[in-house]
Amino acid sequence: MSTNPDISLSSYDEGQGSKFIRKAKETPFVPIGMAGFAAIVAYGLYKLKSRGNTKMSLHLIHMRVAAQGFVVGAMTLGMGYSMYKEYWAKPKP
């Protein structure tokens, strides 16, 4: 079994930044979901001090559900978008 050193895979040649940009162009709702998750978590941490007499565990559960809901919604929209591009928006031959 011989290996050819001249063969290089393009995924190994690109850096993390360019790989993330390429993936974001292929599936634009993934970075939106990640950003929304981070925003909800940051908002939850910011509001942690002024939660009133609400229990800490209840506040954390609400923030977790909101963050998960945003990510699942972004994934659903992304799947719908990719299905639209693949099946309906494709030009007919």
C-alpha positions in Angstrom: 0.0 0.0 0.0 1.7 3.2 -1.1 0.8 6.7 -0.2 1.4 9.6 -2.6 2.7 12.7 -0.8 1.5 15.0 -3.6 -2.2 14.4 -2.8 -3.5 16.9 -0.3 -7.0 17.3 0.9 -8.5 20.8 0.7 -10.1 20.5 4.1 -6.7 20.1 5.7 -5.3 23.0 3.9 -7.8 25.7 5.0 -7.6 27.4 8.4 -10.3 27.5 11.0 -11.6 30.9 10.0 -11.9 30.1 6.3 -13.6 26.8 7.1 -16.1 28.5 9.4 -16.9 31.1 6.7 -17.3 28.3 4.1 -19.6 26.4 6.3 -21.6 29.5 7.2 -22.2 30.2 3.5 -23.4 26.6 3.0 -25.7 26.6 6.0 -26.4 30.2 7.1 -28.8 29.3 10.0 -26.1 27.5 12.0 -24.2 30.7 13.0 -27.5 32.4 13.6 -28.5 29.7 16.0 -25.1 29.9 17.7 -25.3 33.7 18.0 -28.8 33.5 19.4 -27.8 30.9 21.9 -25.0 33.0 23.1 -27.2 36.1 23.3 -29.8 34.4 25.3 -27.2 33.0 27.7 -25.6 36.4 28.1 -29.0 38.0 28.7 -29.8 35.4 31.3 -26.6 35.9 33.1 -27.2 39.7 33.0 -30.7 39.3 34.4 -29.5 36.9 37.1 -29.1 39.6 39.7 -32.4 41.2 39.1 -34.6 38.1 39.0 -36.6 39.2 42.0 -37.8 36.5 44.3 -37.7 33.8 41.6 -35.7 30.7 42.5 -32.3 30.4 40.9 -33.1 26.9 39.5 -36.3 28.2 37.9 -34.5 31.1 36.3 -31.8 28.8 34.9 -34.4 26.4 33.5 -36.2 29.2 31.7 -33.0 30.4 30.2 -32.1 26.9 29.1 -35.5 26.3 27.5 -35.3 29.7 25.7 -31.8 29.0 24.4 -32.7 25.5 23.2 -35.9 26.8 21.6 -33.9 29.4 19.6 -31.4 26.8 18.4 -34.1 24.3 17.4 -36.0 27.0 15.6 -32.9 28.1 13.7 -32.2 24.5 12.8 -35.8 24.0 11.6 -35.6 27.2 9.5 -32.3 26.1 8.1 -33.7 22.7 7.1 -36.7 24.4 5.4 -34.3 26.8 3.6 -32.1 24.0 2.3 -35.2 22.0 1.2 -36.5 25.0 -0.6 -33.2 25.6 -2.4 -32.9 21.9 -3.3 -36.4 21.1 -4.4 -38.3 24.2 -5.3 -35.9 26.9 -6.3 -33.7 24.7 -8.5 -34.2 25.6 -12.1 -35.9 22.9 -14.2 -33.7 21.3 -16.9 
